Each structure stands twice: as C-alpha cells, then as structure tokens.
Amino acid sequence: MAEEKKKKDSIVKVAPNSKESEMMVLGCMLTSVNALNAGADSLQEKDFYYTEHQHVFQALSQAYHNDKPADVHLIAEMMRQSGKLESAGGVSYLTTLAQYAGTSAYIEEYALLVKNKSILRQMISAAQTVERNALGENEDVQSILDDAQSLFFKISQAANTQQGIQMRDILSGERSESGISYLKELQERQEEFHNRDPNAPPITGLATHFSDLDKMTNGLNPANLVIVAGRPSMGKTAFALNIAENVAFKSNGAVGIFSLEMTAQELLHRFICSQSEVESDKIRTGSLDGIEYQRIVSAVNEMQNKKIIIDDQPGLKITDLRARARRLKEVFDIKVLIVDYLQLLSGSKSNYNSDNRQNEIAEISRMLKNTARELNIPIICPSQLSRKVEERAGHRPMLSDLRESGSIEQDADIVMFLFRPEYYNPQHKPGMAELIIAKNRQGKVGSVNLTFRKTFAQFCDYTPADGEGEEAPNEAFAAFSPEE
C-alpha cells in the first residue's frame, strides 16, 4: 500500500490538453477552406497547449485574416520567414498534420474540445492566482474574494465569445443576435412599428413604463448606470422601487434590489401599498374594509408569481455588492438592479476615512459602472444631493450638487433629479413632481412631469387637468445647463 501511494504521489500532473484534437483541427485547417474559416473564428492562439501548435495556428490565422490561401507549402513558407518553422517541427510535421486530418468533416467538434481544454487551463491558472493572493499577507479579504469571483466570471463570459465579427456576417444574419439578416429584421421592425399601439412609446431599451421618461431616454439601456438624485424625502427610493415594480409586473422581468437603508419587510410593505393602492397606515393598523382587503389579497397573489429579489444586508462594501450581483445575474437572470443608495455603500478598503471620502465615492461609482457593463444590465442607484440646493433660489438641483464626488456625474450614463415643489411650499403644485434629466449620454436632456401619490409611495404619469396647459418639458430645464 505504501509503495502504491508513493507511485501515485510521484505522478506528474499535466495541464488538461488533447494533442490529437489540436492536430486534427490544424490538419483540417491546412486542407480545407471551410475548416480554416471555422477554426480561425472559434479559436485563439492561447487555446493550443503545445508551442508548435501555437506557431502553426498563428500562421494559419494570419493567412485567414489576410484573405490568403493556406496549405502545407504556403504555411511552411510563412513560418520560415518568421523563423518559427523549425521550432514547429519543420515541413515534415506540417505534412503529418495534413495527413492526420484526412477528410474529417467534424472541425467544429474538434475545435470545441480544444476550447474546453483551454478553459480548464484558464480555470487552473485563475485558481493558482487566487491561492497566491489568499496566502499573501493582504488582510482585505473582501477585495481578494471579489478579484477571485471576477477572474472566474470573466472566464465564463469569454467562453463563447469570438475574437471579432465581420460586418458582413452581421448584415447577412450569420452572426447577428436575431439570427436573421439586417434588412429582414428591419422589415419586421417596420411592420411592428405600424401595428403597435399608437400610445406606446417606441423604445429599444428596458421600459420603465413612465411614458414621457421612456420617450426621452429610449428606455433603460444595458450596461448603463442611472443615478436618481434628490434631497431627503423627495421620493428617490419610491421612484426607483416604482421602476422595479413596473419591470417585474408589466414587463415580467426579474429585478434585483440591494436595500442598505430599509429592510426587506419594509420594502414588501411599500410594494403592497403601491400595487393594492391601499394607504400604508391602514395596512399597518389593520383598519381595512372588505374591498381594501380583497385588493391586498389580489396584489399578494400576483406578487408571488414575480421575481423580485431583495438583499437587505446593511453596510455592504462595493466588492460585496459586486459579488452578490453576479450571483443574482447567474441564478435569476435579473434585467435591472436597484442599489438604494449610493452613499450607504463602503469602498473596498477598510482604511478610508472622512478625509478621503471623495476617493471612496469615486471608487464606488466607478465599480458600479463596471458592474453594469460586466453584467450587461442597467443599474439604478439613488444618490443624495448636497445642501447647496437649499441655499439656491428656487432650490432646483444641478449636476454640481451631487454629494461628495464629481466622479458620479462622470461615471453615470443618465443623471436624473427628483424635484417636488411642495417639499418647500405645501401649497405650490401639491402632488406634482418634476424629473429633471440633467445628463443623458445617449439621448436628450430635459424634464418630465410626474404625479406623486404620497399615501401609496407611488409615482405615475402626469395627466394635466382639462384646460390646463402642459408646460414645455425643456423650459424648466433652461434654468441651468449641465454643460456649464
């Protein structure tokens, strides 16, 4: 037994590879134009384990990208000029590869085997990196954990991606997301436009179901960081939760919510108030009539079929949030993420203090944007405004009012301010709210009027009363300019 164990311990572990599959792929590429195209499209040089195979593939890939023919003699000449022919085994090895391939028509299957072995090697390399970091003396465990998850997530995301896509392949539909040609897709889009509800906004992003807002922003686009800013009690959280409700209930999409201020129970209470349109106090005290109770029952039954995932862990670091957000994306395929709110997040380092809070907020906003890009979903993050708003005549917010860091306005794709005049004067436009879009990287800026139903913590589309002229959306915005 001891001798057998000694033999097992003496076995040298070899990184995952399949020499036969690599030889078959290269041989097919040397003897078939279609195989050359398929192999160069689906594989990279680093996917090959053996150095001689990397050299051969490099020459084949160069011929492919230069639209040149490739056979044993042409590739041998290219490798001779680059000084890599002898290190790859010479012309005799290239001939062996071509003979090894024969007439195989299974290039895709062999390429997949090579790719899978490459992914396994990348995982081992990532694990070794994680091990080195974990064995180091760095005490920032959360940062190490975030780096580890990021390494593996990148491997997962890159597993099926390609080096590049030619425009003609997208136009023809061969490599397009829809699988049909561009012109065919355009015809279908045109037909859909003519058959759609004339009252529905023609948007391409994720609908918020606030009509005027969707028209101005074209919906929430993937990879966008959306900041909803305002003074305390303006309704930032309510507005963000209303968007979450609309995505979950009207678009039937999964929504992730990180609530650093309110508990999951409190958020549930808000959702029930909004969906049932029953006053909060009545639900808390139980002073309900029969109709109100039935409305709550109906709302609860519908909510049980929706995917709204709430994480109410307080005091999260941005690295914790990113790790949990990746999990939400992988498990529930969330379509939008709400983070309530930015200033309650902590940076990745434990030694931040009040003196470098701006650097901490800059790191948080940058990593939120990176997370939106990494997960390819919009992230909506309420944010506080500084007290300068209170000192200004009219109290209208500006981009420079974003609290603690100018980097927020740089990292955000959309910055919106909530402004309710009745907050400062209860007699001035009660129930009215203005959503000021001060920055929109992909569209127009301006303002949108909303109605705020305070008893239900609910924003909805504004409808002017009969005979009331609706204000031009950009006139109020003219009071300041985000360009200044």
SEKEKOL-42238 format. One record per residue (C-alpha): residue number from 0; residue in one letter; z, y, x. Coordinates in nm, 2 decimals. Layout:
<fivexs>
NUM,A,Z,Y,X
...
</fivexs>
This chain:
<fivexs>
0,M,0.00,0.00,0.00
1,A,0.09,0.24,0.28
2,E,-0.24,0.17,0.45
3,E,-0.44,0.22,0.13
4,K,-0.26,0.56,0.07
5,K,-0.34,0.66,0.43
6,K,-0.71,0.59,0.37
7,K,-0.71,0.80,0.05
8,D,-0.54,1.09,0.23
9,S,-0.79,1.07,0.52
10,I,-1.09,1.11,0.28
11,V,-1.26,1.45,0.34
12,K,-1.31,1.64,0.01
13,V,-1.67,1.77,-0.02
14,A,-1.76,2.06,-0.25
15,P,-1.94,1.95,-0.56
16,N,-2.32,1.91,-0.50
17,S,-2.62,1.70,-0.58
18,K,-2.86,1.67,-0.29
19,E,-3.10,1.46,-0.49
20,S,-3.12,1.72,-0.77
21,E,-3.17,2.00,-0.52
22,M,-3.45,1.81,-0.36
23,M,-3.61,1.73,-0.69
24,V,-3.60,2.10,-0.80
25,L,-3.76,2.22,-0.47
26,G,-4.01,1.94,-0.48
27,C,-4.12,2.03,-0.83
28,M,-4.14,2.40,-0.74
29,L,-4.37,2.31,-0.44
30,T,-4.61,2.11,-0.66
31,S,-4.61,2.28,-1.00
32,V,-4.66,2.65,-1.10
33,N,-4.46,2.60,-1.42
34,A,-4.18,2.44,-1.22
35,L,-4.19,2.73,-0.98
36,N,-4.15,2.98,-1.26
37,A,-3.87,2.78,-1.43
38,G,-3.68,2.73,-1.10
39,A,-3.71,3.09,-0.98
40,D,-3.60,3.22,-1.32
41,S,-3.29,3.00,-1.37
42,L,-3.15,2.96,-1.02
43,Q,-3.04,3.17,-0.72
44,E,-3.03,3.10,-0.35
45,K,-2.65,3.06,-0.36
46,D,-2.68,2.78,-0.62
47,F,-2.80,2.55,-0.35
48,Y,-2.54,2.38,-0.14
49,Y,-2.74,2.28,0.17
50,T,-2.86,2.55,0.40
51,E,-3.20,2.40,0.45
52,H,-3.25,2.41,0.07
53,Q,-3.14,2.77,0.05
54,H,-3.41,2.86,0.31
55,V,-3.68,2.67,0.12
56,F,-3.58,2.83,-0.22
57,Q,-3.57,3.17,-0.06
58,A,-3.93,3.13,0.04
59,L,-4.03,2.99,-0.30
60,S,-3.86,3.27,-0.48
61,Q,-4.03,3.53,-0.26
62,A,-4.37,3.38,-0.34
63,Y,-4.28,3.38,-0.71
64,H,-4.18,3.74,-0.72
65,N,-4.49,3.84,-0.52
66,D,-4.71,3.65,-0.76
67,K,-4.84,3.43,-0.48
68,P,-4.92,3.06,-0.49
69,A,-4.68,2.82,-0.34
70,D,-4.75,2.48,-0.18
71,V,-4.62,2.30,0.12
72,H,-4.86,2.47,0.37
73,L,-4.81,2.83,0.23
74,I,-4.43,2.80,0.21
75,A,-4.43,2.65,0.56
76,E,-4.62,2.95,0.70
77,M,-4.39,3.19,0.52
78,M,-4.08,3.02,0.66
79,R,-4.24,3.01,1.01
80,Q,-4.29,3.38,1.00
81,S,-3.93,3.44,0.90
82,G,-3.81,3.20,1.17
83,K,-3.64,2.95,0.93
84,L,-3.89,2.66,0.92
85,E,-3.73,2.46,1.20
86,S,-3.38,2.50,1.06
87,A,-3.50,2.37,0.73
88,G,-3.64,2.05,0.88
89,G,-4.00,2.16,0.95
90,V,-4.32,2.08,0.77
91,S,-4.22,1.71,0.75
92,Y,-3.92,1.79,0.54
93,L,-4.12,2.01,0.30
94,T,-4.37,1.72,0.27
95,T,-4.08,1.49,0.19
96,L,-3.96,1.73,-0.08
97,A,-4.30,1.74,-0.24
98,Q,-4.33,1.36,-0.23
99,Y,-3.97,1.32,-0.36
100,A,-4.05,1.52,-0.67
101,G,-4.36,1.32,-0.77
102,T,-4.48,1.41,-1.11
103,S,-4.14,1.48,-1.27
104,A,-4.15,1.70,-1.58
105,Y,-3.77,1.74,-1.60
106,I,-3.74,2.05,-1.39
107,E,-3.50,2.22,-1.64
108,E,-3.26,1.93,-1.64
109,Y,-3.25,1.91,-1.26
110,A,-3.21,2.29,-1.24
111,L,-2.92,2.26,-1.48
112,L,-2.75,2.00,-1.26
113,V,-2.78,2.23,-0.96
114,K,-2.65,2.52,-1.15
115,N,-2.35,2.33,-1.28
116,K,-2.25,2.21,-0.93
117,S,-2.28,2.58,-0.82
118,I,-2.05,2.69,-1.09
119,L,-1.79,2.42,-0.99
120,R,-1.81,2.55,-0.63
121,Q,-1.76,2.91,-0.75
122,M,-1.45,2.79,-0.95
123,I,-1.31,2.63,-0.64
124,S,-1.37,2.94,-0.44
125,A,-1.20,3.16,-0.71
126,A,-0.91,2.92,-0.72
127,Q,-0.87,2.94,-0.34
128,T,-0.87,3.32,-0.37
129,V,-0.61,3.31,-0.64
130,E,-0.40,3.08,-0.43
131,R,-0.41,3.32,-0.13
132,N,-0.31,3.61,-0.35
133,A,-0.03,3.41,-0.51
134,L,0.10,3.30,-0.17
135,G,0.09,3.66,-0.04
136,E,0.39,3.89,-0.05
137,N,0.25,4.11,-0.32
138,E,0.51,4.14,-0.59
139,D,0.27,4.28,-0.85
140,V,0.24,3.95,-1.04
141,Q,0.05,4.10,-1.34
142,S,-0.21,4.25,-1.11
143,I,-0.26,3.91,-0.94
144,L,-0.29,3.75,-1.28
145,D,-0.54,4.00,-1.41
146,D,-0.75,3.95,-1.09
147,A,-0.74,3.57,-1.14
148,Q,-0.85,3.59,-1.50
149,S,-1.12,3.84,-1.42
150,L,-1.26,3.61,-1.15
151,F,-1.29,3.32,-1.39
152,F,-1.42,3.53,-1.67
153,K,-1.70,3.67,-1.45
154,I,-1.80,3.31,-1.36
155,S,-1.80,3.22,-1.73
156,Q,-2.01,3.52,-1.83
157,A,-2.26,3.48,-1.54
158,A,-2.31,3.10,-1.60
159,N,-2.60,3.15,-1.83
160,T,-2.74,3.49,-1.72
161,Q,-3.06,3.54,-1.54
162,Q,-3.14,3.73,-1.22
163,G,-3.38,3.96,-1.41
164,I,-3.61,3.97,-1.71
165,Q,-3.96,4.09,-1.71
166,M,-4.05,4.34,-1.99
167,R,-4.35,4.13,-2.10
168,D,-4.12,3.84,-2.17
169,I,-3.90,4.05,-2.39
170,L,-4.20,4.20,-2.57
171,S,-4.35,3.86,-2.63
172,G,-4.03,3.73,-2.77
173,E,-3.99,3.46,-2.50
174,R,-3.67,3.62,-2.36
175,S,-3.57,3.85,-2.64
176,E,-3.24,3.82,-2.82
177,S,-3.40,3.77,-3.15
178,G,-3.65,3.51,-3.02
179,I,-3.95,3.68,-3.18
180,S,-4.20,3.93,-3.04
181,Y,-4.11,4.30,-3.04
182,L,-4.38,4.40,-3.28
183,K,-4.28,4.13,-3.52
184,E,-3.92,4.24,-3.51
185,L,-4.03,4.60,-3.56
186,Q,-4.22,4.49,-3.87
187,E,-3.92,4.32,-4.01
188,R,-3.70,4.62,-3.93
189,Q,-3.95,4.84,-4.11
190,E,-3.95,4.62,-4.42
191,E,-3.57,4.61,-4.42
192,F,-3.57,4.99,-4.40
193,H,-3.79,5.03,-4.70
194,N,-3.60,4.77,-4.90
195,R,-3.25,4.89,-4.81
196,D,-3.01,5.08,-5.04
197,P,-3.11,5.44,-5.01
198,N,-2.74,5.54,-4.99
199,A,-2.67,5.31,-4.70
200,P,-2.68,5.47,-4.35
201,P,-2.95,5.32,-4.12
202,I,-2.73,5.23,-3.83
203,T,-2.77,4.99,-3.54
204,G,-2.40,4.97,-3.42
205,L,-2.09,4.83,-3.59
206,A,-2.04,5.01,-3.92
207,T,-1.71,5.20,-3.97
208,H,-1.81,5.24,-4.34
209,F,-1.74,5.61,-4.32
210,S,-2.09,5.72,-4.43
211,D,-2.11,6.06,-4.26
212,L,-1.95,5.93,-3.94
213,D,-2.19,5.64,-3.92
214,K,-2.48,5.87,-3.96
215,M,-2.37,6.09,-3.68
216,T,-2.27,5.82,-3.43
217,N,-2.51,5.54,-3.54
218,G,-2.20,5.31,-3.58
219,L,-1.98,5.18,-3.30
220,N,-2.19,5.05,-3.02
221,P,-2.09,4.76,-2.80
222,A,-1.92,4.84,-2.47
223,N,-1.81,5.19,-2.60
224,L,-1.47,5.34,-2.55
225,V,-1.38,5.55,-2.86
226,I,-1.09,5.80,-2.83
227,V,-0.94,5.92,-3.16
228,A,-0.71,6.21,-3.06
229,G,-0.47,6.43,-3.26
230,R,-0.13,6.58,-3.28
231,P,0.16,6.36,-3.41
232,S,0.14,6.28,-3.78
233,M,-0.23,6.38,-3.80
234,G,-0.32,6.02,-3.90
235,K,-0.46,5.88,-3.58
236,T,-0.32,5.53,-3.64
237,A,-0.41,5.53,-4.01
238,F,-0.77,5.62,-3.93
239,A,-0.80,5.35,-3.66
240,L,-0.65,5.09,-3.89
241,N,-0.89,5.20,-4.17
242,I,-1.18,5.13,-3.94
243,A,-1.02,4.79,-3.86
244,E,-0.99,4.72,-4.24
245,N,-1.35,4.82,-4.30
246,V,-1.48,4.59,-4.03
247,A,-1.27,4.30,-4.14
248,F,-1.31,4.34,-4.52
249,K,-1.65,4.49,-4.56
250,S,-1.83,4.36,-4.25
251,N,-1.63,4.03,-4.24
252,G,-1.58,4.07,-3.86
253,A,-1.28,3.96,-3.65
254,V,-1.06,4.25,-3.54
255,G,-0.80,4.26,-3.26
256,I,-0.51,4.51,-3.27
257,F,-0.27,4.60,-2.99
258,S,0.02,4.79,-3.16
259,L,0.25,4.93,-2.90
260,E,0.44,5.15,-3.14
261,M,0.46,4.96,-3.47
262,T,0.55,4.60,-3.54
263,A,0.31,4.35,-3.69
264,Q,0.52,4.36,-4.01
265,E,0.48,4.74,-4.04
266,L,0.10,4.71,-3.98
267,L,0.08,4.45,-4.25
268,H,0.27,4.68,-4.49
269,R,0.01,4.95,-4.42
270,F,-0.28,4.72,-4.48
271,I,-0.14,4.60,-4.81
272,C,-0.08,4.96,-4.92
273,S,-0.43,5.06,-4.84
274,Q,-0.60,4.75,-4.99
275,S,-0.40,4.74,-5.31
276,E,-0.37,5.12,-5.34
277,V,-0.01,5.09,-5.43
278,E,0.24,5.35,-5.29
279,S,0.43,5.25,-4.99
280,D,0.77,5.34,-5.14
281,K,0.71,5.13,-5.44
282,I,0.64,4.82,-5.23
283,R,0.94,4.88,-5.01
284,T,1.18,4.92,-5.31
285,G,1.01,4.67,-5.54
286,S,0.97,4.92,-5.82
287,L,0.63,4.78,-5.93
288,D,0.48,4.74,-6.27
289,G,0.27,4.44,-6.37
290,I,-0.07,4.59,-6.28
291,E,0.05,4.71,-5.94
292,Y,0.20,4.37,-5.86
293,Q,-0.13,4.20,-5.95
294,R,-0.32,4.44,-5.73
295,I,-0.09,4.34,-5.44
296,V,-0.14,3.97,-5.51
297,S,-0.52,4.02,-5.51
298,A,-0.51,4.21,-5.18
299,V,-0.28,3.95,-5.02
300,N,-0.51,3.66,-5.13
301,E,-0.81,3.84,-4.98
302,M,-0.63,3.93,-4.66
303,Q,-0.56,3.56,-4.60
304,N,-0.93,3.50,-4.55
305,K,-0.98,3.78,-4.30
306,K,-0.94,3.77,-3.92
307,I,-0.71,4.05,-3.82
308,I,-0.51,3.95,-3.50
309,I,-0.21,4.17,-3.42
310,D,-0.04,4.18,-3.08
311,D,0.27,4.40,-3.12
312,Q,0.42,4.34,-2.77
313,P,0.57,4.68,-2.66
314,G,0.54,4.82,-2.32
315,L,0.22,4.64,-2.22
316,K,0.06,4.71,-1.88
317,I,-0.31,4.77,-1.88
318,T,-0.35,4.44,-1.69
319,D,-0.16,4.25,-1.96
320,L,-0.37,4.41,-2.22
321,R,-0.70,4.31,-2.05
322,A,-0.59,3.95,-2.01
323,R,-0.49,3.92,-2.37
324,A,-0.80,4.10,-2.49
325,R,-1.02,3.84,-2.30
326,R,-0.82,3.57,-2.48
327,L,-0.89,3.73,-2.82
328,K,-1.26,3.76,-2.74
329,E,-1.28,3.39,-2.63
330,V,-1.07,3.25,-2.92
331,F,-1.16,3.47,-3.22
332,D,-1.48,3.64,-3.10
333,I,-1.34,3.98,-3.21
334,K,-1.60,4.25,-3.29
335,V,-1.38,4.55,-3.23
336,L,-1.04,4.62,-3.05
337,I,-0.78,4.88,-3.16
338,V,-0.53,4.99,-2.90
339,D,-0.25,5.21,-3.05
340,Y,-0.20,5.42,-2.85
341,L,-0.31,5.51,-2.50
342,Q,-0.01,5.70,-2.38
343,L,0.22,5.40,-2.45
344,L,0.03,5.18,-2.20
345,S,0.15,5.15,-1.84
346,G,-0.05,5.13,-1.53
347,S,-0.09,4.81,-1.32
348,K,0.15,4.93,-1.06
349,S,0.53,4.93,-1.10
350,N,0.59,5.23,-0.88
351,Y,0.42,5.50,-1.10
352,N,0.65,5.80,-1.18
353,S,0.62,6.12,-1.37
354,D,0.46,6.29,-1.07
355,N,0.15,6.08,-1.07
356,R,0.13,6.01,-1.44
357,Q,-0.22,6.16,-1.44
358,N,-0.33,5.90,-1.19
359,E,-0.18,5.63,-1.41
360,I,-0.36,5.75,-1.72
361,A,-0.68,5.78,-1.52
362,E,-0.64,5.41,-1.43
363,I,-0.57,5.31,-1.78
364,S,-0.87,5.49,-1.93
365,R,-1.10,5.36,-1.66
366,M,-0.98,5.00,-1.72
367,L,-1.01,5.03,-2.10
368,K,-1.37,5.13,-2.05
369,N,-1.43,4.84,-1.81
370,T,-1.27,4.61,-2.06
371,A,-1.51,4.74,-2.33
372,R,-1.80,4.67,-2.10
373,E,-1.67,4.33,-1.99
374,L,-1.61,4.21,-2.35
375,N,-1.91,4.39,-2.48
376,I,-1.73,4.53,-2.79
377,P,-1.62,4.88,-2.89
378,I,-1.26,4.97,-2.82
379,I,-1.09,5.23,-3.04
380,C,-0.79,5.40,-2.88
381,P,-0.58,5.68,-3.04
382,S,-0.45,5.93,-2.80
383,Q,-0.21,6.23,-2.81
384,L,-0.30,6.59,-2.76
385,S,-0.11,6.84,-2.55
386,R,0.10,7.12,-2.71
387,K,-0.16,7.38,-2.62
388,V,-0.31,7.31,-2.96
389,E,0.00,7.46,-3.12
390,E,-0.04,7.78,-2.93
391,R,-0.40,7.84,-3.02
392,A,-0.50,8.04,-3.33
393,G,-0.64,7.81,-3.59
394,H,-0.50,7.50,-3.40
395,R,-0.84,7.35,-3.35
396,P,-0.84,7.09,-3.07
397,M,-1.07,7.09,-2.77
398,L,-1.15,6.83,-2.50
399,S,-0.93,7.00,-2.26
400,D,-0.63,6.93,-2.49
401,L,-0.64,6.55,-2.41
402,R,-0.30,6.49,-2.28
403,E,-0.21,6.41,-1.92
404,S,-0.56,6.35,-1.78
405,G,-0.91,6.49,-1.78
406,S,-1.04,6.14,-1.69
407,I,-1.00,6.03,-2.06
408,E,-1.29,6.26,-2.16
409,Q,-1.50,6.13,-1.87
410,D,-1.45,5.76,-1.94
411,A,-1.48,5.78,-2.32
412,D,-1.82,5.74,-2.48
413,I,-1.70,5.91,-2.80
414,V,-1.41,6.15,-2.84
415,M,-1.30,6.24,-3.19
416,F,-1.03,6.48,-3.30
417,L,-0.85,6.44,-3.63
418,F,-0.76,6.78,-3.78
419,R,-0.58,6.83,-4.12
420,P,-0.53,7.19,-4.21
421,E,-0.24,7.10,-4.45
422,Y,-0.04,6.98,-4.14
423,Y,0.01,7.35,-4.05
424,N,-0.01,7.50,-4.41
425,P,0.06,7.27,-4.70
426,Q,-0.13,7.50,-4.93
427,H,-0.45,7.50,-4.72
428,K,-0.70,7.23,-4.82
429,P,-0.45,6.97,-4.92
430,G,-0.58,6.62,-4.89
431,M,-0.87,6.74,-4.67
432,A,-0.93,6.61,-4.32
433,E,-1.18,6.70,-4.06
434,L,-1.30,6.45,-3.80
435,I,-1.44,6.66,-3.51
436,I,-1.68,6.46,-3.28
437,A,-1.64,6.66,-2.96
438,K,-1.82,6.41,-2.73
439,N,-2.09,6.15,-2.82
440,R,-2.26,6.00,-2.52
441,Q,-2.54,5.85,-2.74
442,G,-2.58,6.09,-3.02
443,K,-2.49,6.42,-3.19
444,V,-2.17,6.61,-3.19
445,G,-2.03,6.80,-3.49
446,S,-1.77,6.74,-3.76
447,V,-1.73,6.52,-4.06
448,N,-1.52,6.59,-4.37
449,L,-1.29,6.31,-4.49
450,T,-1.03,6.27,-4.77
451,F,-0.68,6.17,-4.67
452,R,-0.47,5.98,-4.93
453,K,-0.13,6.01,-4.78
454,T,0.05,5.78,-5.02
455,F,-0.18,5.50,-4.92
456,A,-0.22,5.60,-4.55
457,Q,-0.59,5.59,-4.62
458,F,-0.89,5.79,-4.52
459,C,-1.21,5.78,-4.72
460,D,-1.54,5.96,-4.76
461,Y,-1.52,6.31,-4.88
462,T,-1.69,6.40,-5.21
463,P,-1.70,6.77,-5.29
464,A,-1.59,6.87,-5.64
465,D,-1.85,6.98,-5.89
466,G,-1.98,7.33,-5.80
467,E,-1.81,7.32,-5.46
468,G,-2.05,7.38,-5.17
469,E,-2.00,7.14,-4.89
470,E,-1.96,7.31,-4.56
471,A,-2.23,7.26,-4.30
472,P,-2.09,6.99,-4.06
473,N,-2.16,7.19,-3.74
474,E,-2.03,7.53,-3.85
475,A,-1.67,7.44,-3.79
476,F,-1.76,7.28,-3.46
477,A,-1.92,7.61,-3.34
478,A,-1.56,7.74,-3.28
479,F,-1.57,7.56,-2.95
480,S,-1.81,7.38,-2.73
481,P,-1.75,7.06,-2.53
482,E,-1.99,7.18,-2.27
483,E,-1.76,7.47,-2.16
</fivexs>
